[in-house]
Amino acid sequence: MDFDANYIKQCMAPGIEPAAIEELINETSGYNELALKVVTKDGRKAVVVRQPTTNAAMVQAVTSYLSAGADVRFGLLLVPARLLPELKVSVAQAIEPCTNIRIGSLVYQRAREMVSASVRNPRDLPLETVRAYVAGTYNGAPISGLTPSVPVVVAKPPPREFERREIAGSGDREPRRVAEAYASSGRETADVSPKSPRGASAPPVPPTMFEVTSAPMTIDLSRFREAR
C-alpha cells in the first residue's frame, strides 16, 4: 500500500495517533487520493458527481462546486474545501496526499477538542470524533478555528511505497489503483492489471477485462497480399 503507517505518521500533525488517521482514511476515501464528495449547502443532500481521474480535473471540479455554494470535500481524508482559505492553502496544494493528510489531521484534532469538551464518557471520544469529522460539525457548530503548530503544506513529502521500491531498484511491485497512477504520473493511461508471481506449472490465468480491452492489436498484412 502506498500510504502505510510510516508515511501517515510523517505527514500528519503532531499529537495524534497514526491508527486514528488510518481509520479515518478507511472511513472517508478508502485510500483514494482523488476522492470527491459534494453535498448541498444545507448539508441535506449528497450530489452525485463524476470522480476525477487527474489532479487538474480535481482542481476544476472542486473550484466549480465551491463557486456554486456546495459543501465540497476531497482527497485522501476528504478535507473540507471551505477551510482552505483559513489555512491559506490552494486546492492544488491540498490535493497532494501528504498535505491532505496534514490538513485532515488538523481537522480531526479540532473535532476531538470540540467533542472532548462535552462528551461524558471518555470511551465515546474516538467514535464521536470520527462522527464529527465526517459530518463536518459537532452539536450544530461547524468544525473550524484550526490552530496548526507546523506548516500546513508539506514541502517535501516522504516517498510512497512504490517510490521506495523504485529507489531500491526493485522491479516487483504491487500495481497502484487507477486514480493513484493518474495522479502521480499525469498520463492518460496506466497499467493497473494485477501481476502475481506464478510457478512454471501453474495454469494460465485468464486476462482481465481491462487487459483484453487495452491489449495492442497486431494484424498480419501478408495474408491480404497473398489473396491479391
C-alpha positions as a Markdown table, in Angstrom:
| # | Residue | x | y | z |
|---|---|---|---|---|
| 1 | Met | 0.0 | 0.0 | 0.0 |
| 2 | Asp | 1.4 | 3.4 | -0.9 |
| 3 | Phe | 0.1 | 5.1 | 2.3 |
| 4 | Asp | 1.4 | 2.9 | 5.1 |
| 5 | Ala | 1.6 | 3.8 | 8.8 |
| 6 | Asn | 5.1 | 5.3 | 8.5 |
| 7 | Tyr | 4.0 | 7.6 | 5.6 |
| 8 | Ile | 0.9 | 8.7 | 7.5 |
| 9 | Lys | 3.0 | 9.4 | 10.7 |
| 10 | Gln | 5.4 | 11.6 | 8.8 |
| 11 | Cys | 2.6 | 13.6 | 7.2 |
| 12 | Met | 0.1 | 14.1 | 10.0 |
| 13 | Ala | 0.1 | 16.9 | 12.6 |
| 14 | Pro | 1.8 | 16.0 | 15.9 |
| 15 | Gly | -0.2 | 14.8 | 18.9 |
| 16 | Ile | -2.4 | 12.3 | 17.0 |
| 17 | Glu | -2.2 | 8.5 | 16.9 |
| 18 | Pro | -1.4 | 7.2 | 13.3 |
| 19 | Ala | -4.0 | 4.5 | 13.9 |
| 20 | Ala | -6.7 | 7.1 | 14.2 |
| 21 | Ile | -5.8 | 8.7 | 10.9 |
| 22 | Glu | -5.6 | 5.3 | 9.2 |
| 23 | Glu | -9.1 | 4.5 | 10.5 |
| 24 | Leu | -10.3 | 7.9 | 9.2 |
| 25 | Ile | -8.9 | 7.3 | 5.7 |
| 26 | Asn | -10.7 | 4.0 | 5.6 |
| 27 | Glu | -13.9 | 5.7 | 6.7 |
| 28 | Thr | -13.7 | 8.6 | 4.3 |
| 29 | Ser | -11.9 | 7.9 | 1.0 |
| 30 | Gly | -10.9 | 4.2 | 1.2 |
| 31 | Tyr | -7.3 | 5.3 | 0.3 |
| 32 | Asn | -8.5 | 7.0 | -2.9 |
| 33 | Glu | -6.4 | 10.2 | -3.2 |
| 34 | Leu | -8.7 | 11.6 | -5.8 |
| 35 | Ala | -11.9 | 11.0 | -3.9 |
| 36 | Leu | -14.5 | 13.8 | -4.2 |
| 37 | Lys | -17.7 | 14.3 | -2.2 |
| 38 | Val | -20.2 | 17.1 | -2.8 |
| 39 | Val | -23.1 | 18.0 | -0.5 |
| 40 | Thr | -25.7 | 20.7 | -1.0 |
| 41 | Lys | -25.1 | 23.9 | 1.0 |
| 42 | Asp | -27.7 | 23.0 | 3.6 |
| 43 | Gly | -25.9 | 19.6 | 4.1 |
| 44 | Arg | -29.1 | 17.6 | 3.5 |
| 45 | Lys | -28.4 | 16.0 | 0.1 |
| 46 | Ala | -25.3 | 14.4 | -1.4 |
| 47 | Val | -24.7 | 15.3 | -5.0 |
| 48 | Val | -23.8 | 12.5 | -7.5 |
| 49 | Val | -20.6 | 13.6 | -9.2 |
| 50 | Arg | -18.1 | 12.1 | -11.6 |
| 51 | Gln | -15.0 | 11.2 | -9.7 |
| 52 | Pro | -11.9 | 12.9 | -11.1 |
| 53 | Thr | -9.0 | 10.9 | -12.5 |
| 54 | Thr | -6.4 | 13.6 | -12.7 |
| 55 | Asn | -5.3 | 16.4 | -10.4 |
| 56 | Ala | -6.3 | 19.0 | -13.0 |
| 57 | Ala | -9.8 | 17.6 | -13.1 |
| 58 | Met | -10.0 | 17.6 | -9.3 |
| 59 | Val | -9.0 | 21.3 | -9.1 |
| 60 | Gln | -11.6 | 22.2 | -11.7 |
| 61 | Ala | -14.4 | 20.2 | -10.0 |
| 62 | Val | -13.7 | 21.5 | -6.5 |
| 63 | Thr | -13.5 | 25.1 | -7.7 |
| 64 | Ser | -16.7 | 24.8 | -9.7 |
| 65 | Tyr | -18.7 | 23.2 | -6.9 |
| 66 | Leu | -17.4 | 25.7 | -4.4 |
| 67 | Ser | -18.4 | 28.6 | -6.6 |
| 68 | Ala | -21.9 | 27.1 | -6.7 |
| 69 | Gly | -22.1 | 27.2 | -2.9 |
| 70 | Ala | -21.8 | 23.5 | -2.3 |
| 71 | Asp | -20.0 | 21.8 | 0.6 |
| 72 | Val | -17.0 | 20.1 | -1.1 |
| 73 | Arg | -14.6 | 17.6 | 0.4 |
| 74 | Phe | -11.8 | 15.9 | -1.4 |
| 75 | Gly | -8.6 | 13.9 | -1.2 |
| 76 | Leu | -7.4 | 11.0 | 1.0 |
| 77 | Leu | -9.2 | 12.4 | 4.1 |
| 78 | Leu | -12.0 | 14.2 | 2.3 |
| 79 | Val | -10.9 | 17.5 | 3.8 |
| 80 | Pro | -13.4 | 20.4 | 3.7 |
| 81 | Ala | -12.6 | 22.8 | 0.9 |
| 82 | Arg | -14.2 | 25.6 | 2.9 |
| 83 | Leu | -11.3 | 25.5 | 5.4 |
| 84 | Leu | -8.6 | 26.2 | 2.7 |
| 85 | Pro | -8.8 | 30.0 | 2.9 |
| 86 | Glu | -8.5 | 29.8 | 6.7 |
| 87 | Leu | -5.3 | 27.7 | 6.2 |
| 88 | Lys | -4.1 | 29.8 | 3.3 |
| 89 | Val | -3.8 | 26.7 | 1.1 |
| 90 | Ser | -4.8 | 26.2 | -2.5 |
| 91 | Val | -6.9 | 23.4 | -3.9 |
| 92 | Ala | -3.9 | 22.2 | -5.9 |
| 93 | Gln | -1.7 | 22.1 | -2.8 |
| 94 | Ala | -4.4 | 20.3 | -0.7 |
| 95 | Ile | -4.7 | 17.5 | -3.3 |
| 96 | Glu | -1.2 | 16.3 | -2.7 |
| 97 | Pro | -1.7 | 13.2 | -0.4 |
| 98 | Cys | 0.8 | 14.2 | 2.4 |
| 99 | Thr | -0.6 | 17.7 | 2.7 |
| 100 | Asn | -4.1 | 16.3 | 2.5 |
| 101 | Ile | -3.3 | 14.1 | 5.5 |
| 102 | Arg | -1.8 | 17.1 | 7.3 |
| 103 | Ile | -5.0 | 19.1 | 6.8 |
| 104 | Gly | -7.2 | 16.2 | 7.7 |
| 105 | Ser | -5.3 | 15.5 | 10.9 |
| 106 | Leu | -5.7 | 19.2 | 11.9 |
| 107 | Val | -9.4 | 19.0 | 11.3 |
| 108 | Tyr | -9.5 | 15.7 | 13.3 |
| 109 | Gln | -7.6 | 17.4 | 16.1 |
| 110 | Arg | -10.0 | 20.3 | 16.2 |
| 111 | Ala | -13.0 | 17.9 | 16.1 |
| 112 | Arg | -11.6 | 16.0 | 19.1 |
| 113 | Glu | -11.2 | 19.2 | 21.1 |
| 114 | Met | -14.8 | 20.1 | 20.4 |
| 115 | Val | -16.1 | 16.6 | 21.3 |
| 116 | Ser | -14.0 | 16.3 | 24.4 |
| 117 | Ala | -15.4 | 19.5 | 25.8 |
| 118 | Ser | -18.9 | 17.9 | 26.1 |
| 119 | Val | -18.6 | 14.1 | 25.9 |
| 120 | Arg | -19.3 | 12.4 | 29.3 |
| 121 | Asn | -17.8 | 9.0 | 28.7 |
| 122 | Pro | -14.1 | 9.2 | 27.6 |
| 123 | Arg | -14.6 | 5.9 | 25.8 |
| 124 | Asp | -17.0 | 7.6 | 23.5 |
| 125 | Leu | -14.4 | 10.1 | 22.4 |
| 126 | Pro | -12.9 | 8.3 | 19.4 |
| 127 | Leu | -16.2 | 7.3 | 17.8 |
| 128 | Glu | -17.8 | 10.7 | 18.4 |
| 129 | Thr | -14.7 | 12.4 | 17.0 |
| 130 | Val | -14.9 | 10.4 | 13.8 |
| 131 | Arg | -18.7 | 11.1 | 13.5 |
| 132 | Ala | -18.0 | 14.9 | 13.9 |
| 133 | Tyr | -15.2 | 14.8 | 11.3 |
| 134 | Val | -17.4 | 13.0 | 8.8 |
| 135 | Ala | -20.3 | 15.3 | 9.4 |
| 136 | Gly | -18.1 | 18.4 | 9.5 |
| 137 | Thr | -20.0 | 19.7 | 12.5 |
| 138 | Tyr | -20.5 | 18.9 | 16.2 |
| 139 | Asn | -23.7 | 19.8 | 18.0 |
| 140 | Gly | -24.6 | 22.1 | 15.1 |
| 141 | Ala | -21.3 | 24.0 | 15.1 |
| 142 | Pro | -19.1 | 23.7 | 12.1 |
| 143 | Ile | -15.5 | 22.4 | 12.7 |
| 144 | Ser | -13.3 | 25.5 | 12.2 |
| 145 | Gly | -10.7 | 27.5 | 14.1 |
| 146 | Leu | -7.8 | 25.2 | 13.3 |
| 147 | Thr | -4.5 | 26.1 | 15.0 |
| 148 | Pro | -1.6 | 24.4 | 13.2 |
| 149 | Ser | 1.7 | 24.2 | 15.0 |
| 150 | Val | 3.5 | 23.0 | 11.9 |
| 151 | Pro | 3.4 | 24.1 | 8.3 |
| 152 | Val | 0.2 | 23.1 | 6.6 |
| 153 | Val | 1.7 | 22.4 | 3.2 |
| 154 | Val | 4.3 | 19.6 | 3.3 |
| 155 | Ala | 7.2 | 21.0 | 1.3 |
| 156 | Lys | 8.9 | 17.6 | 0.9 |
| 157 | Pro | 6.5 | 14.7 | 1.2 |
| 158 | Pro | 8.1 | 11.4 | 2.2 |
| 159 | Pro | 8.4 | 8.8 | -0.6 |
| 160 | Arg | 5.5 | 6.5 | -1.1 |
| 161 | Glu | 5.8 | 2.7 | -1.1 |
| 162 | Phe | 6.2 | 2.3 | -4.9 |
| 163 | Glu | 8.7 | 5.2 | -4.9 |
| 164 | Arg | 10.8 | 3.5 | -2.2 |
| 165 | Arg | 10.8 | 0.3 | -4.2 |
| 166 | Glu | 11.8 | 2.1 | -7.4 |
| 167 | Ile | 14.6 | 3.8 | -5.5 |
| 168 | Ala | 15.8 | 0.4 | -4.2 |
| 169 | Gly | 15.8 | -0.9 | -7.8 |
| 170 | Ser | 13.0 | -3.4 | -7.2 |
| 171 | Gly | 11.0 | -4.3 | -10.3 |
| 172 | Asp | 8.5 | -6.4 | -8.4 |
| 173 | Arg | 5.9 | -4.0 | -7.0 |
| 174 | Glu | 2.2 | -4.1 | -6.5 |
| 175 | Pro | 0.1 | -2.2 | -9.1 |
| 176 | Arg | -1.5 | 1.0 | -8.0 |
| 177 | Arg | -5.1 | 2.0 | -8.3 |
| 178 | Val | -6.1 | 3.8 | -11.4 |
| 179 | Ala | -6.6 | 7.1 | -9.7 |
| 180 | Glu | -3.3 | 6.9 | -7.9 |
| 181 | Ala | -1.4 | 6.2 | -11.2 |
| 182 | Tyr | -3.2 | 9.1 | -12.9 |
| 183 | Ala | -2.5 | 11.5 | -10.1 |
| 184 | Ser | 1.2 | 10.7 | -9.8 |
| 185 | Ser | 2.1 | 10.5 | -13.5 |
| 186 | Gly | -0.4 | 12.8 | -15.2 |
| 187 | Arg | -0.6 | 10.3 | -18.1 |
| 188 | Glu | -3.9 | 9.4 | -19.8 |
| 189 | Thr | -3.4 | 5.6 | -19.3 |
| 190 | Ala | -1.9 | 3.5 | -16.6 |
| 191 | Asp | -1.1 | -0.2 | -16.2 |
| 192 | Val | -3.3 | -1.4 | -13.4 |
| 193 | Ser | -3.6 | -5.1 | -14.3 |
| 194 | Pro | -2.7 | -7.4 | -11.4 |
| 195 | Lys | 0.7 | -9.2 | -11.6 |
| 196 | Ser | 1.1 | -12.1 | -9.2 |
| 197 | Pro | 4.0 | -14.5 | -9.3 |
| 198 | Arg | 3.1 | -18.0 | -10.5 |
| 199 | Gly | 5.1 | -21.2 | -10.7 |
| 200 | Ala | 6.0 | -22.7 | -14.1 |
| 201 | Ser | 3.5 | -25.5 | -13.7 |
| 202 | Ala | 0.6 | -23.2 | -12.7 |
| 203 | Pro | -2.3 | -22.9 | -15.1 |
| 204 | Pro | -2.5 | -19.7 | -17.1 |
| 205 | Val | -4.8 | -17.0 | -15.6 |
| 206 | Pro | -7.5 | -15.6 | -17.9 |
| 207 | Pro | -6.9 | -12.0 | -18.8 |
| 208 | Thr | -9.0 | -9.3 | -17.1 |
| 209 | Met | -11.5 | -7.2 | -19.0 |
| 210 | Phe | -9.0 | -4.3 | -18.7 |
| 211 | Glu | -6.2 | -6.4 | -20.2 |
| 212 | Val | -8.5 | -7.5 | -23.1 |
| 213 | Thr | -9.7 | -4.0 | -23.9 |
| 214 | Ser | -6.3 | -2.4 | -23.6 |
| 215 | Ala | -4.2 | -5.1 | -25.3 |
| 216 | Pro | -2.5 | -3.9 | -28.5 |
| 217 | Met | -3.8 | -5.5 | -31.7 |
| 218 | Thr | -1.4 | -6.8 | -34.4 |
| 219 | Ile | -2.7 | -7.5 | -38.0 |
| 220 | Asp | -0.7 | -9.8 | -40.3 |
| 221 | Leu | -1.0 | -8.0 | -43.7 |
| 222 | Ser | 0.8 | -10.8 | -45.6 |
| 223 | Arg | -2.5 | -12.7 | -45.9 |
| 224 | Phe | -4.1 | -9.8 | -47.7 |
| 225 | Arg | -1.1 | -9.6 | -50.1 |
| 226 | Glu | -1.3 | -13.3 | -50.8 |
| 227 | Ala | -5.0 | -13.1 | -51.6 |
| 228 | Arg | -4.4 | -10.3 | -54.1 |
